[in-house]
Amino acid sequence: MLFGRSDVFAYYAGFALLGLVEDPVDLLWKMARDLTWPGRLPVLEFLSCDIDIDDRADVQDWLLRHAWSHGDARIDEPPDIKFVQEGALVCAQGGKLLRQFRPTKSTTNC
């Protein structure tokens, strides 16, 4: 996990976790919360695209609500717009944003 705390090595550490750990969700989630940008994006991609988090509402909620938070990190310049768009898409897909807008059965009986 030491390499997973570095923005430079985050991709490699996340990729290694996918191959070494049977259920890497918690480790990847912790790694993503500890990282700043741009190292967080590859870990978010692993969480959203490469593993199944359908039964993890806590991770999905974090992806939608908090994944873009910078925490205490100081950002000297704004990130590239393509980087922002890719990150937003990854968080929306992993957090199942579309599912949030679908009506439930209780709201359709007006």
N, C-alpha and C positions, 0 to 999 in steps of 0.2 A: 504494500500500500504506500510505501515511501515514494516510489516513482509516480504514483497516481496523484500526488499532491502538487506535481509540477505541471504547469501548462504545456511545457514542451513534450513531456513524456506521457501525458494523459491518454492519448490515443493508443499508445503501445501497451500501457498498463491495462486499459479497458479491454483491448483485444485479447490480452493474455488471460484476463479474468473469464472471458467468454469460453476459452478453451480449457481452463483449469478447474473451474468451480461449477458444480452441478446447477446451483441456483444463484447466479451472481447479482440478482436484483438489489439486495440490500447493500452490497459492497459498491456497486456502480452508483447507487443513489447517494450514498455517503460521499463518494468521490466527487460526484457532480455538485453536491452542496458545498464542498470544501474548496472547489476550484473557482477561479475567476475567468473572465473571457480573455483569450479565445479558447483556452483549454477545455472549457465546459462543453462546447458544442459537440465534439466527437463522442463524449460520454453520453450526452443527451440523445445522440443518434443511436448509440448502442441500446439505451433504455427504450427508445421509441420504436426502433425498427428491427433490431436483431434478437430481442427476447420477448417473451409473452408476459405482459403486465396487465392482462384483462382482469385478473382477480385482485389486483392491487390498487384499490381506489385511492389510498394514501399517496402513492407515487403519481398516479394520474392527476390528482388534485394539485400536487406540488408542481408538476410540469405546467399546468395551466396558470397557476396563481403566483408561483415564486421562482420559477426557473430563470427568469430574466432579471431577477434582483441581483445587484452587484455587491450587496453586503457592505462591508467596510472598504472594499477595494477602491482605489483612486484611479479614475480613468482620465488619462491626459488628452485623448482625442476620441471623437466618436467612432464607432466601428463602421466599416464599409457597409453600404446599404445591402449588397448581396449577402453579406454575412448575417445581417439582421433578418432579412427575408427568409433565408434558409433556417435560421434558428427558430423563427416564429412558426414556420411550417412544421418543423420537427416537434416542437412543443405542442402544437395544436393536434397533430396526429397522435402523438404518444399519450396526450391527456384526454383523448377522445372528445374533442371540442364539439363535434357534430352531435354527439349523443346528448350533450347538455341542452341542445335546442329542440330536440324531439319531444313532443308532448307525451306525457304519461297517460295511462288510462283514466286516472282520476280527474285530469284536467280536461278531457274531451267530453265528459258528460255534463254539459251545461244546461 
